[in-house]
Amino acid sequence: MLISELAARTGVSARALRHYEERGVLVPGRDPNGYRVYSESDVVRVLQIKTMIDAGLPTSTVRRYFHCVRVGEHGMTLEMCPALRAEVDGIAARLDEQREALEARRERLGALASDG
């Protein structure tokens, strides 16, 4: 299938698919004309990549740990080797810090609004 069909089947834009290729997380075949050609297994791979990115993992992490992805009856999971666990914990800690900073801003904004 061509990139437009893969984009339609996965809900991921052709631009994002090209970005995945540039980052080394998706490696399409090429037909004799040089067009990207994708297989059925690429549909699953793109959905896995999208799930990992939507969870907050950057493409560099997806590339390093894609071999840890497991798909089973209950969806996709990651086999948590120590290095991946450290990265996931780091992302979670940064999200906690960002949430706390947003809550503090909200409180300051509320204080400004109630001063009037």
N, C-alpha and C positions, 0 to 999 in steps of 0.2 A: 504494500500500500504506500501511497505517497504521503508527504507531510501534511497536506490538507485533510486527508482522510484520518490520519492519526490524530490530528488536532480535533476534528469533529468527534471522533470516538472517545477521546479522553477528556474533552473540555479544557484542554491546555492549548494556548495559542501557538501558532507556528513559530512566532518569535521566541516564546519560552522554550520550545523544542530545540530550536537552533542554539539557544543559550545553554541548554542541557548538554548539547553536543560540544559546544565550545569549552565547557567545564569538565568534559570527560565522563559524564554520568550516563550518557546515551550515545551509543555508537551505531549509526545506521549503516546499512549496506549501500552500495551505489550501483545503479544500472549502467549499461553501456553509454548512455547519454550524460552520465554524471549526476542524475537526479538521486536524491535520497530515497532509499527503499526500506520500509519497515515491515517487520513480521508481526504475527499475532503475539509473540512473546514480548514485543516492544510495547504493546498496549498495556500489559500487566506491569512492565517495568516503569513506564511513565506514570501510571497510577500510584505505584510504590514511591517513586521519586516525589510526586506531588504531595503525597501524604506526609513524607518526611519533611519536606520544605514547609508545608502548612503547620507542622508541629514546631517549627522554629529552627530546624537544622539547616545550616548553610550548605550550599552545593559542595563545598570542599569536604565537609563532614560526610555528606551523602556518598561522595566518591570513595572516601576512605573506608566507610563501614557498610557499604551496600551488601557486602557478602554476609552481613549479620541479619539481613531481613529474612523473616520467615512468614509464610502465608499459610494460614490454617482455617479451620472451620469458623473461628471467631474473628477473622480479619487478619490484619498485618501486625506483627510484633517484631521487636528487635532483640536478638540474642545479645545480652549486655556483657560484653567483655570489659575488663577494668578501664581501658582507655576510653571506650565509648561511654561508659557510666560516668566518668569524670567530665566528659564534654557535656552530656545531658544535664548533669548536676550543675555545671557552670552556667548553662543557659537558663536553667530554672532559677538559680540564684540571681542572675541578672534581671530576670522577669520580676522576681520578688522586689528587688531594689527599685525597678521602674514603677511598680505598683505603689510602693510606699511613697515615692516621690510624687506620683500623681495624686495620691490621697492627701499629701501635705499641701499641694497646690490647690486642691479643691477646698480644703479647710481655709486657706488664706483667701481664696476667692469668696468663700461664704462670709468670712469676717469683713471683707471689703464691702460686700453687698449689704450687710446688716448695719454698717456704720452710718448709713444715710438715713 
